[in-house]
Amino acid sequence: MLLKSFRFFLTSAFPSSSETKQQNNSVTEYILLGLTQDPERQKVVFVVFFIFYVGIVVGNSLIIVTIKSSRILGSPMYFFLFYLSLVDICFPTSMAPRVIVDALSAKKSISYNECMTHIFALHFFGSMEIFVLVLMVVDCYAAICQPLHYPTIMSRQVCIILIVLAWIGSFIHSMAQIMLALRMPFCGSNLIDHYCCDMQPLLKLACMDIHVMNLLVVFNSGALCTISFLILMISYFVILHSLQNHSAEGRKKALSTCTSHIIVVVLFLHPCIFLYTRPSATFPTDKMVAVFYTIGTPFLNPLIYTLRNAEVKNAMRKLWHVRITSESKR
């Protein structure tokens, strides 16, 4: 239904280009070449993706349950961490189950409609992850650099408004991506040299001059990743510089929090910048880089935020202690 609405919008806004696309688009499904064509290596891909995906769902679900159940984790930082964990489940879910199934399938086909929906979901949750990371550094900046005004700056109402704006921004970004994808005609090969549908591998299959289209992708996804990374790094520099005026204990706690954020930002945004800020030419490492930020980072995030955060670890211990005690009384 959503995809039909997109097509109706494109037909109304760009009638000539949409009609041309419908005439030239003879591709109804694509074949995903995956990470490897070797049967033995495909079994390894199945095991690795299955283990990582289960770890992602379990780890991030544990953080979500802990934040919702604990009274001591009511600050804005944990409000945003809740949504980061939620996105860390949704983002890999948009592609990991298909990779797991395709690893054991002889024919790794995906329909045109599924491919377009896949692109929308991938960019929607991917951009949402970036926006939540930006909001987390905003909270960190307000807490460290504006401590007296922090309760007003990051009130509950403000946090809710910021999250709503993040969802809206993600929707706008993914809409721009899907509108570009729906305008591309496909009339030749349907072999996608990737394990998921994305704009870069699809550009290679389009029956058109992709120069302008590739620039639009770079200005959209590439600019989002690069500008967000620069904003985050500048913010961290200002935050770390301002720590000189804090006590030793305050600096230690703030450094622990900021270090966790910086690790997550670097792990997620560096691969995105590598993939989306260059021409559509592909490199052998592209698929492994994509694996790192679509599966690796969501898997590591729960470990980073729990192992380096004493409050989260204490809340988890109390939560499990209460549950074990209640179970034993039964």
VEXVOSE-210957 format. One line per field, with one value per residue (C-alpha): residue number from 1; x, y, z. Coordinates in nm, 3 decimals, decimal comma, always signed. Layout:
BEGIN
num <- [NUM	...] $
u <- [X	...] $
v <- [Y	...] $
w <- [Z	...] $
***
This chain:
BEGIN
num <- [1	2	3	4	5	6	7	8	9	10	11	12	13	14	15	16	17	18	19	20	21	22	23	24	25	26	27	28	29	30	31	32	33	34	35	36	37	38	39	40	41	42	43	44	45	46	47	48	49	50	51	52	53	54	55	56	57	58	59	60	61	62	63	64	65	66	67	68	69	70	71	72	73	74	75	76	77	78	79	80	81	82	83	84	85	86	87	88	89	90	91	92	93	94	95	96	97	98	99	100	101	102	103	104	105	106	107	108	109	110	111	112	113	114	115	116	117	118	119	120	121	122	123	124	125	126	127	128	129	130	131	132	133	134	135	136	137	138	139	140	141	142	143	144	145	146	147	148	149	150	151	152	153	154	155	156	157	158	159	160	161	162	163	164	165	166	167	168	169	170	171	172	173	174	175	176	177	178	179	180	181	182	183	184	185	186	187	188	189	190	191	192	193	194	195	196	197	198	199	200	201	202	203	204	205	206	207	208	209	210	211	212	213	214	215	216	217	218	219	220	221	222	223	224	225	226	227	228	229	230	231	232	233	234	235	236	237	238	239	240	241	242	243	244	245	246	247	248	249	250	251	252	253	254	255	256	257	258	259	260	261	262	263	264	265	266	267	268	269	270	271	272	273	274	275	276	277	278	279	280	281	282	283	284	285	286	287	288	289	290	291	292	293	294	295	296	297	298	299	300	301	302	303	304	305	306	307	308	309	310	311	312	313	314	315	316	317	318	319	320	321	322	323	324	325	326	327	328	329	330] $
u <- [+0,000	+0,278	+0,470	+0,158	+0,121	+0,482	+0,416	+0,095	+0,286	+0,560	+0,309	+0,140	+0,457	+0,669	+0,426	+0,664	+0,951	+0,714	+0,559	+0,904	+1,010	+0,704	+0,772	+1,144	+1,129	+1,121	+1,271	+1,018	+1,264	+1,630	+1,884	+2,099	+2,450	+2,507	+2,840	+2,971	+2,873	+3,067	+2,826	+3,057	+3,110	+2,736	+2,694	+2,945	+2,745	+2,428	+2,587	+2,753	+2,445	+2,217	+2,436	+2,483	+2,113	+2,005	+2,264	+2,133	+1,771	+1,852	+2,106	+1,905	+1,580	+1,750	+1,846	+1,492	+1,334	+1,588	+1,527	+1,149	+1,154	+1,408	+1,326	+1,689	+1,727	+1,484	+1,725	+1,718	+2,034	+1,851	+1,541	+1,751	+1,936	+1,597	+1,528	+1,881	+1,831	+1,491	+1,641	+1,931	+1,673	+1,470	+1,768	+1,925	+1,578	+1,521	+1,787	+1,936	+1,645	+1,663	+2,041	+1,997	+1,733	+1,922	+2,237	+2,059	+1,859	+1,958	+1,789	+1,828	+1,553	+1,369	+1,077	+1,089	+0,835	+1,021	+1,345	+1,196	+1,045	+1,381	+1,555	+1,296	+1,333	+1,713	+1,744	+1,461	+1,613	+1,971	+1,905	+1,707	+2,015	+2,221	+1,963	+1,942	+2,322	+2,308	+2,039	+2,249	+2,543	+2,306	+2,200	+2,562	+2,653	+2,363	+2,448	+2,819	+2,831	+2,499	+2,444	+2,237	+1,991	+1,997	+1,655	+1,493	+1,688	+1,632	+1,289	+1,066	+0,858	+1,169	+1,303	+0,973	+0,966	+1,325	+1,249	+0,939	+1,149	+1,402	+1,129	+1,004	+1,358	+1,417	+1,093	+1,186	+1,531	+1,402	+1,126	+1,391	+1,579	+1,275	+1,163	+1,503	+1,486	+1,134	+1,238	+1,519	+1,433	+1,567	+1,572	+1,892	+2,065	+1,883	+2,189	+2,258	+2,615	+2,519	+2,332	+2,060	+1,890	+2,047	+2,088	+2,456	+2,430	+2,100	+2,257	+2,480	+2,171	+1,979	+1,922	+2,011	+2,293	+2,348	+2,581	+2,313	+2,136	+2,461	+2,522	+2,175	+2,247	+2,578	+2,414	+2,141	+2,294	+2,656	+2,586	+2,372	+2,653	+2,936	+2,763	+2,636	+2,985	+3,142	+2,875	+2,930	+3,308	+3,299	+3,050	+3,270	+3,570	+3,376	+3,248	+3,592	+3,743	+3,481	+3,562	+3,868	+3,640	+3,487	+3,596	+3,804	+3,503	+3,283	+3,546	+3,576	+3,201	+3,164	+3,463	+3,317	+2,986	+3,145	+3,389	+3,100	+2,925	+3,239	+3,304	+2,948	+2,961	+3,292	+3,184	+2,858	+2,933	+3,276	+3,145	+2,846	+3,073	+3,293	+2,994	+2,783	+3,030	+3,193	+3,095	+2,893	+3,207	+3,219	+3,513	+3,564	+3,542	+3,202	+2,991	+3,205	+3,192	+2,812	+2,804	+3,000	+2,754	+2,430	+2,509	+2,833	+2,750	+2,399	+2,558	+2,832	+2,614	+2,457	+2,802	+2,947	+2,664	+2,642	+3,008	+3,103	+2,795	+2,771	+2,412	+2,286	+2,472	+2,334	+1,981	+2,013	+2,132	+1,841	+1,593	+1,712	+1,737	+1,373	+1,260	+1,455	+1,321	+0,962	+1,003	+1,149	+0,857	+0,613] $
v <- [+0,000	+0,240	+0,159	+0,218	+0,559	+0,639	+0,542	+0,745	+1,048	+1,003	+0,961	+1,285	+1,484	+1,343	+1,200	+1,187	+1,024	+0,775	+0,672	+0,625	+0,414	+0,190	+0,137	+0,056	-0,135	-0,503	-0,619	-0,763	-0,931	-0,921	-1,188	-1,106	-1,245	-1,221	-1,214	-1,524	-1,784	-2,065	-2,316	-2,381	-2,012	-1,955	-2,188	-1,973	-1,662	-1,829	-1,913	-1,572	-1,369	-1,590	-1,557	-1,183	-1,122	-1,319	-1,129	-0,797	-0,875	-1,017	-0,750	-0,450	-0,595	-0,634	-0,265	-0,164	-0,372	-0,245	+0,123	+0,080	-0,113	+0,092	+0,417	+0,525	+0,527	+0,811	+1,077	+1,204	+1,005	+0,679	+0,809	+0,840	+0,514	+0,341	+0,461	+0,379	+0,020	+0,009	+0,127	-0,116	-0,396	-0,257	-0,159	-0,507	-0,665	-0,487	-0,707	-0,978	-1,231	-1,227	-1,278	-1,571	-1,734	-1,662	-1,823	-2,160	-2,089	-2,189	-1,887	-1,557	-1,362	-1,052	-0,888	-0,530	-0,416	-0,590	-0,433	-0,082	-0,147	-0,277	+0,045	+0,253	+0,056	+0,045	+0,422	+0,501	+0,313	+0,395	+0,770	+0,735	+0,582	+0,884	+1,130	+0,953	+0,963	+1,338	+1,382	+1,188	+1,424	+1,721	+1,580	+1,522	+1,880	+2,026	+1,817	+1,908	+2,259	+2,395	+2,209	+2,485	+2,504	+2,131	+2,044	+2,315	+2,251	+1,874	+1,850	+1,550	+1,752	+1,869	+1,513	+1,388	+1,671	+1,594	+1,224	+1,308	+1,540	+1,258	+1,021	+1,290	+1,360	+0,987	+0,959	+1,254	+1,110	+0,763	+0,915	+1,099	+0,772	+0,575	+0,850	+0,835	+0,454	+0,450	+0,689	+0,462	+0,236	-0,121	-0,315	-0,522	-0,735	-0,810	-0,937	-0,725	-0,773	-0,733	-0,911	-0,644	-0,382	-0,039	+0,260	+0,209	-0,146	-0,059	+0,239	-0,004	-0,176	+0,135	+0,188	+0,555	+0,800	+0,760	+1,059	+1,298	+1,025	+0,931	+1,295	+1,312	+1,000	+1,150	+1,482	+1,297	+1,000	+1,109	+1,460	+1,326	+1,099	+1,348	+1,653	+1,450	+1,313	+1,661	+1,802	+1,517	+1,546	+1,924	+1,880	+1,622	+1,854	+2,134	+1,895	+1,751	+2,099	+2,216	+1,924	+2,115	+2,311	+2,000	+1,793	+1,478	+1,255	+1,455	+1,435	+1,058	+1,001	+1,238	+1,086	+0,738	+0,848	+1,048	+0,769	+0,526	+0,773	+0,839	+0,467	+0,411	+0,717	+0,613	+0,250	+0,346	+0,662	+0,579	+0,286	+0,498	+0,781	+0,533	+0,390	+0,699	+0,982	+0,852	+0,763	+0,450	+0,245	-0,061	-0,205	-0,562	-0,439	-0,267	-0,562	-0,629	-0,261	-0,274	-0,582	-0,393	-0,107	-0,300	-0,597	-0,529	-0,192	-0,287	-0,599	-0,400	-0,112	-0,305	-0,423	-0,072	+0,091	-0,179	-0,262	+0,106	+0,224	+0,140	+0,268	+0,035	-0,263	-0,191	-0,151	-0,484	-0,658	-0,517	-0,611	-0,972	-0,992	-0,881	-1,129	-1,419	-1,337	-1,320	-1,649	-1,821	-1,704	-1,867] $
w <- [+0,000	+0,092	-0,226	-0,437	-0,274	-0,367	-0,727	-0,740	-0,608	-0,867	-1,147	-1,048	-0,989	-1,273	-1,529	-1,822	-1,633	-1,463	-1,797	-1,949	-1,650	-1,679	-2,051	-2,001	-1,674	-1,769	-1,440	-1,195	-0,959	-0,868	-0,780	-0,478	-0,520	-0,146	+0,032	-0,142	-0,400	-0,234	-0,070	+0,225	+0,291	+0,268	+0,566	+0,756	+0,659	+0,790	+1,127	+1,171	+1,078	+1,287	+1,598	+1,553	+1,487	+1,794	+1,997	+1,862	+1,950	+2,295	+2,393	+2,283	+2,419	+2,755	+2,754	+2,653	+2,931	+3,186	+3,103	+3,107	+3,435	+3,628	+3,809	+3,833	+3,452	+3,394	+3,267	+2,906	+2,828	+2,893	+2,716	+2,400	+2,471	+2,475	+2,121	+2,008	+2,124	+1,955	+1,626	+1,671	+1,660	+1,368	+1,149	+1,112	+1,106	+0,775	+0,611	+0,841	+0,824	+0,443	+0,449	+0,689	+0,468	+0,144	+0,283	+0,264	-0,053	-0,403	-0,562	-0,376	-0,549	-0,431	-0,609	-0,734	-0,474	-0,192	-0,306	-0,299	+0,045	+0,160	+0,051	+0,235	+0,560	+0,540	+0,505	+0,746	+1,039	+0,936	+0,938	+1,261	+1,422	+1,315	+1,446	+1,783	+1,814	+1,746	+2,013	+2,262	+2,214	+2,247	+2,584	+2,681	+2,584	+2,783	+3,091	+3,093	+2,944	+3,074	+3,404	+3,569	+3,278	+3,199	+3,352	+3,139	+2,819	+2,826	+2,984	+2,910	+2,665	+2,478	+2,454	+2,311	+2,056	+1,952	+1,903	+1,697	+1,480	+1,438	+1,313	+1,073	+0,948	+0,891	+0,696	+0,475	+0,409	+0,319	+0,105	-0,096	-0,146	-0,256	-0,493	-0,665	-0,682	-0,828	-1,105	-1,229	-1,528	-1,520	-1,846	-1,843	-1,582	-1,257	-1,067	-0,756	-0,636	-0,273	+0,005	+0,024	-0,191	-0,168	-0,395	-0,482	-0,625	-0,797	-0,976	-1,165	-1,312	-1,422	-1,795	-1,783	-1,723	-1,350	-1,302	-1,178	-0,981	-0,806	-0,713	-0,561	-0,354	-0,238	-0,150	+0,041	+0,224	+0,197	+0,325	+0,610	+0,731	+0,684	+0,831	+1,128	+1,191	+1,180	+1,414	+1,657	+1,655	+1,705	+1,988	+2,158	+2,128	+2,298	+2,566	+2,643	+2,652	+2,903	+3,136	+3,256	+3,490	+3,649	+3,946	+3,901	+3,973	+3,734	+3,461	+3,506	+3,476	+3,180	+3,000	+3,042	+2,891	+2,608	+2,524	+2,481	+2,250	+2,046	+1,996	+1,869	+1,641	+1,483	+1,438	+1,268	+1,071	+0,930	+0,719	+0,608	+0,496	+0,308	+0,118	+0,046	-0,020	-0,336	-0,695	-0,767	-0,840	-0,617	-0,426	-0,301	+0,058	+0,016	+0,127	+0,434	+0,528	+0,495	+0,719	+0,982	+1,023	+0,959	+1,186	+1,373	+1,528	+1,653	+1,807	+1,983	+2,107	+2,400	+2,509	+2,488	+2,682	+2,950	+3,012	+3,035	+3,228	+3,598	+3,628	+3,355	+3,504	+3,851	+3,712	+3,531	+3,849	+4,049	+3,777	+3,762	+4,142	+4,176	+3,912	+4,060	+4,408	+4,284	+4,098	+4,406	+4,622	+4,384] $
***
